[in-house]
């Protein structure tokens, strides 16, 4: 039972980071963030949080939901944390613009499924 609650909590962390990214994405343009390291790394941090929360999901949960590219999300976190010197602002922005909005309904669905199971 603890693992299910743990997974639901991680999904909620992911959704919170997604919501923050989407809220602030609408307030900035790429040109604004690429020249402001404080703002840019604020965006990066929330992408990292998503990756870290994915990493903390149980293997069983991830295996039950292969429709989500968990490894891709986790690998993005590894690049941002360990390859910080290679981060390309355009790649991060493209992820926020393209991948994050499509991930949101999937995470919302998984949270709902977990709530129904508990």
Secondary structure, DSSP 8 states (H G I E B T S, - for coil): -HHHHHHHHHHHHHHHHHHHHHHHHTT--HHHHHT-HHHHHHHHHHHHHHHHHHHHS-HHHHHHTTTS-HHHHHHHHHHHHH-GGG--HHHHHHIIIIIHHHHHHHHHHHHHHHHHH-
